[in-house]
């Protein structure tokens, strides 16, 4: 399992090995002992699966706060996404900064997004399916979000704003100022 710390070191790109032959392939996509050895002591309680039909679907930027705050391990099983994590931990040296990675069914990479980060993605291929493990159950009352195209963050999304496909809920999310105080940095 290849582990790569990104520019914000708490966010980690993980690439499990795949062993293939003429029948297909086999891969251990998650292995607790290897993630713990890399400093990721996550206990997953729920798996989520999303399918986006057109390219250009933007989901996010989302998080959950308080006792329901979630860490996420995100992977693509069909298609491709541009996946992003934005640090919203007050007092963090990287507050308001982001890291992004391309996750595809071909590159088999996964992104670990810890608590204290907004998460979102844009599909870059049609019929994309994303599976992600989370560390706490979905709690609607703890769900929060920030507008995907907020100019304070200025994310370089791989879709033009007029071509982005959003849910009504995501289209109505507030600006970046709303997230101040949701999380505190704890070095």
N, C-alpha and C positions, 0 to 999 in steps of 0.2 A: 504494500500500500504506500503510494507516494504522498507525502505530506508537505505542503508548501504554504508557509506563512505569507500573507499578502502585506501591502504597505501599512495597513492597520493590522498588527500581528494577531489580534484576537480572532480575526476572520481568516479561515483556513481553507485552502483548496486541497481536496483529497481525491486522489485518483486510484481506485482499486485496480488490481491486475485483472485481465481477462485471459482466459485460457481457451483457445479455439481450435477447432479442426473442421473437417468437412461437414460435420453435423450441426455446428453452431458454436456456442461458447458457454463457459461457466465462469462466474465471478462471485466472490464474497463481497457484497456491496456495503456491508457494515459489520464491523467487528469491534466490540467494546474494548477488549484488551489493547488493541492497537491504537484506538483513539485515546484511551487513557494514557498510554505511553507518550502520546503527542500532547498531553495536557488538556484533553477534552474529556471531562468527566461528566458526560451527559447521560441522563436516564430518560429514554424515550417512552412516551405513553400513548402516542397516537400517530398514525400514518394518514397523510392526506394525498389525494390524487386529483390533479386538474387536467382538463383537456381544453385546448384552445384551437379552434378550427382555422381561422385566418392567421397569417403572419401579421405582426403589428399589434397584437393584443398586449395591453399593458395591465398588469395586476400589481397594485400597490400604490403607494408605499405604506406598508402595514406593520403593526406590532401589537402586542398586548402588554398591559402595564400591571404593576403591583404583584400580588401573589400569583397571578396568571401569566406573568412574563414568560415568553417562550424563546428557547434556542431552537434553531431549525437546521436540519441537514437536508439540503436540496439536491435533487438529481433529475436528469432528463432521461426518459426511456424511449422517447420517440420525438424526433424533430430537434429544435434548438432554441435556446434563450440567451439573452443578455441579462445576467443576474446581478443585482446590486444590493449592497448593504451600506447604510448611512449611520454613522456614529451619532447617537443623540444622548450620550451620557454627559450630563453637566459636569464640567471640570476636567473632562478628558482632553489630552493634548491633541486629539484628532476630532474633537467635537465639530459636527457639521461637515466633515469630510466623508468621502465614500471610497469604496473599492468595488470593482466589478470583475466578472469573469464570464467567459462564454462557456456555457454548459451545453453539450450536445449528446445525442445518443451515440455518436461516433467517438468522441473524445473521452466519454465515460467519467468525466470529472464531476465532483460534488462540491458544494459550497457549504461550509459550516458558518452559520450566522448566529452568534451568541445573543443572549439577552442584552438589551440596551441599544439595539440597532433597529432602524427601519429596514424592511426588506421589500423588494419588488423585482419584477422581471418583465421583459418584453420578448414576445415570441419572434424569432427571426426566420422561422420556417412554418409552413402550414401544418395543421394536424399535429401539434406539439402536445406531448403529455409529460407532466412534471409530477414527481412523487417526492414528498418531503416528510421526514420524521420531525416531531415536535416534542418538547420536554414537558409541556403542560397541556391540558385539554383546552379546546376552544371555549372561550368565555365571552359571549357577546358584550357583556357590560364592561369588560376590560379591553375591548378592541379599540384601537386608535389608528390614525393614519394622517399622512401629510400628502398634499398634492404632488403628483408625479412630476410635474413640470415647474415646480416652485423655482423662481430665479435665484433664490439665496443658495440653493444647492447646485443649481445649473448642471444637472446630469446630462451627459451627451447621449441621450437615447438613440437607438438605431432606427427610429421611425420619426417621420416628420409629424409635428403636432396635429396637422389636419388629417393625417392618416391613422393616428392612434385609435385603437378600438378599446373603449373603457366601459366598465359598468357605470350605471348612474351613481352608485354609491362612491366609487373611486373618483368620478368626475367632480363630485361635490366636496372632496376632502379639503380641509383648511390648509393654510400656508405653514411654512417651517416654524414660525414663531409659536405655533400652538404646542409644539413638542417640548418646549422649555420646562424642565422640572419633572418630566416623566421618569427619568432615570438619573442616578448619580454615579459618577466614576469612582470605582473602588480599586485602586492599584494593587 
